[in-house]
Amino acid sequence: MGTLTFVLGGARSGKSLHAQKLAQESGKSVTFIATAQALDEDMSARIKKHQQDRPVDWVTREIQKDIAKNLEVDPITTDVILFDCITLLVNNLFMQYVTEDHVDEARALGAMQQEIESLLVHIHESQQDWIVISNEVGQGIVPAYQMGRVYRDILGWANQRIAREADQVLWMVAGIPVPIQNFR
């Protein structure tokens, strides 16, 4: 049975860089699961930078949602899976339930719960080591608009659920990994 390491932190806290370092230092074969979508020039540039920063021998799989279903159809055979990131996975699902700047909270939450539960089942049934990245967005002010509040709440639920299942949780602060005690 593999392990689950959850790397959590704010924007530009060093999450991706540290997760990549963990994967690289394992000395094992790595698959990078990317959830980002190049919907504008800025995101395209960010994706390209991330791609250039990864070792050339890593396999990259672009999967925006339905992660477990995709991996059942096309399994990953490497030893380590680096999943970047839950934040964008939530966004990809969340946006399906937005109409005129209003989100159907119950449907968005239900979709996210199903996605995270199936992902966790897949992780626990796999033999690979997983490194999963997410942003912590709950430490700022309460968003002034409904979509922002619901997104923050749903991502917070997803982060809590993954952290409860993780073998190790790392909180990134200014590029420094701070281990968090886990009660699993």
Protein Blocks (a to p, Z undefined) as FASTA:
>chain_A
ZZdddddddehilmmmmmmmmmmmnopacddddfbdcfbfklmmmmmmmmmmpcfkbccd
ddfbhklmmmmmmccfbfbdcdddfklmmmmmmmmmggehiacfklmmmmmmmmmmmmmm
mmmmpmbdcddddddfklmccdfbfklmmmmmmmmmmmmmmmmmpmbdcddeehiacddd
dfZZ
